Amino acid sequence: MPPRSVAARVLSVLDAVERASGPLQVTQIAARTGLPVATAWRMVRELTEWGGLEQQADGRYRLATRVWAIGSSAPCVRRIQRDTSRHIRELAAATGRTAYLSVLDQDEALVVSLAHAGRGTPEVHEGSRLRADASSAGLLFSAFDGPDGNPVRDGRIAVHRDITGRSSMSAAITDKAGAVVAALTLTGGRGEAWQRLRPTLVDAARTVRFSIYRDELLA
């Protein structure tokens, strides 16, 4: 059943675009939300005017920065960004690769902080959602679910390569109980020699973990 209230319709449009693997046409948004196409058009137009959606050159829509700004204003996200952004920038500078920190949000990896080393165009941005099977961070979150399942110790690594030649390597960041709560990732291309960069990533993950849990670890 399609959402009935105006607020529910607006939220369903945002949710459909946010959950998609890429930008959507209005007809696709209508199909995913169950809204009539005319209603979807109206919601999309109003959200675009407000700054919640942006239209690409091909006519498809994706989330705009205003939505990310609202989400990133949440205290937990602000604190993580504040405590880790310098370390992520240093990792990107030291390796010459894009580095980002993601956290588990439902069944996906949500990128909350990113530093680009300037080589090419980054595949992800702050606010990106990565499926468990489409990134090394997602592999960590899906494979290791904490002390009641299969805990990951600080520094555990996952590598992902896709059919386009892109690849990434992630190190798990755990809480005091050993559950994976975040992943620190480096991105690269085909044939990337990840073994050479592994020690640098592991050291950075330990530093980021300490920054996030400093008060608890020193207690």
C-alpha positions as CSV (number, residue, x, y, z in Angstrom):
1,M,0.0,0.0,0.0
2,P,1.5,3.4,-1.0
3,P,2.0,5.9,1.9
4,R,-1.0,8.1,2.6
5,S,0.2,11.2,4.4
6,V,2.2,13.9,2.7
7,A,5.1,13.4,5.1
8,A,5.1,9.6,4.5
9,R,5.1,10.2,0.7
10,V,8.1,12.6,0.9
11,L,10.0,10.2,3.2
12,S,9.2,7.3,0.9
13,V,10.8,9.2,-2.0
14,L,13.9,10.0,-0.1
15,D,14.1,6.4,1.2
16,A,13.8,5.0,-2.4
17,V,16.5,7.2,-3.7
18,E,18.8,6.6,-0.7
19,R,18.4,2.8,-1.0
20,A,19.0,2.6,-4.7
21,S,22.4,1.5,-6.0
22,G,22.5,4.6,-8.3
23,P,20.4,7.6,-9.4
24,L,16.8,7.0,-10.4
25,Q,14.3,8.2,-13.0
26,V,11.1,9.5,-11.6
27,T,9.2,6.5,-13.0
28,Q,11.6,4.3,-11.1
29,I,10.9,6.2,-7.9
30,A,7.2,5.9,-8.5
31,A,7.6,2.1,-8.9
32,R,9.6,1.7,-5.8
33,T,7.3,3.8,-3.6
34,G,4.0,2.7,-5.0
35,L,3.1,6.4,-5.7
36,P,1.3,7.5,-8.9
37,V,3.9,8.9,-11.4
38,A,2.2,12.4,-11.2
39,T,2.5,12.4,-7.4
40,A,6.1,11.2,-7.6
41,W,6.9,14.0,-10.0
42,R,5.5,16.5,-7.6
43,M,7.4,15.2,-4.6
44,V,10.6,15.0,-6.6
45,R,10.2,18.6,-7.9
46,E,9.6,19.9,-4.4
47,L,12.4,18.0,-2.9
48,T,14.8,19.2,-5.6
49,E,13.7,22.8,-4.9
50,W,14.3,22.3,-1.2
51,G,17.7,20.9,-1.8
52,G,17.1,17.3,-0.8
53,L,17.4,15.8,-4.3
54,E,19.5,16.9,-7.3
55,Q,18.9,16.2,-11.0
56,Q,21.8,14.8,-13.1
57,A,22.4,15.7,-16.7
58,D,20.7,12.5,-17.8
59,G,17.5,13.4,-16.0
60,R,18.0,10.9,-13.1
61,Y,17.9,12.0,-9.4
62,R,20.1,11.4,-6.5
63,L,20.3,12.6,-2.9
64,A,21.7,16.2,-2.6
65,T,24.0,17.6,0.0
66,R,21.2,19.0,2.2
67,V,20.1,15.6,3.2
68,W,23.7,14.6,4.1
69,A,24.1,17.8,6.0
70,I,21.1,16.9,8.2
71,G,22.3,13.4,8.8
72,S,25.9,14.4,9.5
73,S,24.6,16.9,12.2
74,A,23.6,13.9,14.4
75,P,25.9,14.0,17.5
76,C,27.4,10.5,16.9
77,V,28.3,11.3,13.3
78,R,29.8,14.7,14.2
79,R,31.9,13.2,17.0
80,I,33.2,10.4,14.7
81,Q,34.1,12.9,12.0
82,R,35.7,15.3,14.5
83,D,37.8,12.5,16.1
84,T,38.9,10.7,13.0
85,S,39.1,13.1,10.0
86,R,42.7,14.1,10.6
87,H,43.8,10.5,10.7
88,I,41.9,9.6,7.5
89,R,43.6,12.6,5.7
90,E,47.0,11.4,6.9
91,L,46.3,7.9,5.7
92,A,45.2,9.2,2.2
93,A,48.3,11.4,2.0
94,A,50.7,8.6,3.1
95,T,49.3,6.0,0.6
96,G,48.3,8.3,-2.3
97,R,44.8,6.6,-2.3
98,T,41.3,7.6,-1.3
99,A,40.6,6.6,2.3
100,Y,37.3,6.5,4.1
101,L,35.6,5.5,7.3
102,S,32.3,3.7,7.2
103,V,29.9,2.4,9.9
104,L,27.3,-0.3,9.7
105,D,23.8,1.1,9.1
106,Q,21.2,-1.7,8.9
107,D,22.8,-4.1,6.3
108,E,25.0,-1.6,4.5
109,A,28.2,0.3,5.1
110,L,27.6,4.1,5.4
111,V,30.6,6.3,4.5
112,V,30.8,9.0,7.2
113,S,34.3,10.5,6.6
114,L,36.5,10.5,3.5
115,A,39.8,11.9,2.2
116,H,40.7,11.9,-1.4
117,A,44.4,11.7,-2.4
118,G,43.8,13.3,-5.8
119,R,44.3,10.3,-8.0
120,G,41.3,10.1,-10.4
121,T,37.7,10.5,-9.2
122,P,36.7,8.8,-6.0
123,E,34.1,6.1,-6.4
124,V,32.4,7.0,-3.1
125,H,31.6,10.1,-1.2
126,E,30.5,11.0,2.3
127,G,27.0,9.6,2.6
128,S,27.5,6.8,0.1
129,R,26.0,3.4,1.0
130,L,27.8,0.3,0.1
131,R,26.3,-3.2,-0.2
132,A,27.9,-6.0,1.8
133,D,28.9,-7.8,-1.4
134,A,30.2,-4.6,-3.2
135,S,33.0,-3.4,-0.9
136,S,35.6,-4.7,1.4
137,A,34.0,-2.7,4.3
138,G,30.7,-4.5,3.5
139,L,32.4,-7.8,3.6
140,L,33.8,-7.1,7.1
141,F,30.4,-6.1,8.4
142,S,28.5,-9.0,6.9
143,A,31.1,-11.7,7.8
144,F,31.8,-10.8,11.4
145,D,28.9,-9.8,13.6
146,G,30.4,-9.4,17.0
147,P,31.2,-11.4,20.1
148,D,28.0,-13.6,19.8
149,G,28.9,-14.5,16.3
150,N,32.5,-14.3,14.9
151,P,34.3,-11.3,16.5
152,V,37.0,-9.5,14.6
153,R,40.0,-8.2,16.4
154,D,41.4,-4.8,15.6
155,G,43.3,-4.9,12.4
156,R,41.5,-7.8,10.6
157,I,41.5,-7.2,6.9
158,A,39.2,-7.8,3.9
159,V,39.9,-7.2,0.2
160,H,37.3,-6.7,-2.5
161,R,37.8,-6.6,-6.3
162,D,35.0,-6.0,-8.8
163,I,34.7,-6.8,-12.4
164,T,35.6,-3.3,-13.5
165,G,39.1,-3.6,-12.0
166,R,38.4,-1.4,-8.9
167,S,39.5,-2.8,-5.6
168,S,39.6,-1.9,-1.9
169,M,41.1,-3.1,1.3
170,S,39.4,-2.5,4.7
171,A,40.5,-2.9,8.3
172,A,37.9,-3.7,10.9
173,I,37.5,-1.3,13.9
174,T,36.1,-3.0,16.9
175,D,34.6,-1.9,20.2
176,K,35.8,-3.1,23.6
177,A,33.7,-6.3,23.3
178,G,35.2,-7.2,19.9
179,A,32.2,-6.3,17.7
180,V,33.0,-4.6,14.4
181,V,31.5,-1.1,14.5
182,A,33.4,0.6,11.7
183,A,35.8,-0.1,8.8
184,L,38.7,2.0,7.5
185,T,39.2,1.6,3.8
186,L,41.7,2.3,1.0
187,T,40.6,2.2,-2.6
188,G,42.7,1.2,-5.6
189,G,42.7,-0.2,-9.1
190,R,43.3,-3.4,-10.9
191,G,46.4,-5.4,-9.6
192,E,46.7,-3.3,-6.5
193,A,49.5,-4.6,-4.3
194,W,47.5,-4.5,-1.1
195,Q,49.9,-6.6,0.9
196,R,52.4,-3.7,0.8
197,L,49.9,-1.2,2.2
198,R,48.4,-3.6,4.8
199,P,50.7,-2.5,7.7
200,T,49.9,1.2,7.1
201,L,46.2,0.5,7.0
202,V,46.3,-1.6,10.2
203,D,48.3,1.0,12.1
204,A,45.8,3.7,10.9
205,A,42.8,1.6,12.0
206,R,44.3,1.2,15.5
207,T,44.8,5.0,15.7
208,V,41.2,5.6,14.5
209,R,39.9,3.1,17.0
210,F,41.7,4.8,19.9
211,S,40.4,8.2,18.7
212,I,36.8,6.9,18.8
213,Y,37.0,5.0,22.0
214,R,39.7,7.0,23.8
215,D,37.7,7.6,27.0
216,E,36.5,4.0,27.3
217,L,40.0,2.5,26.5
218,L,41.7,4.7,29.1
219,A,39.0,4.1,31.8
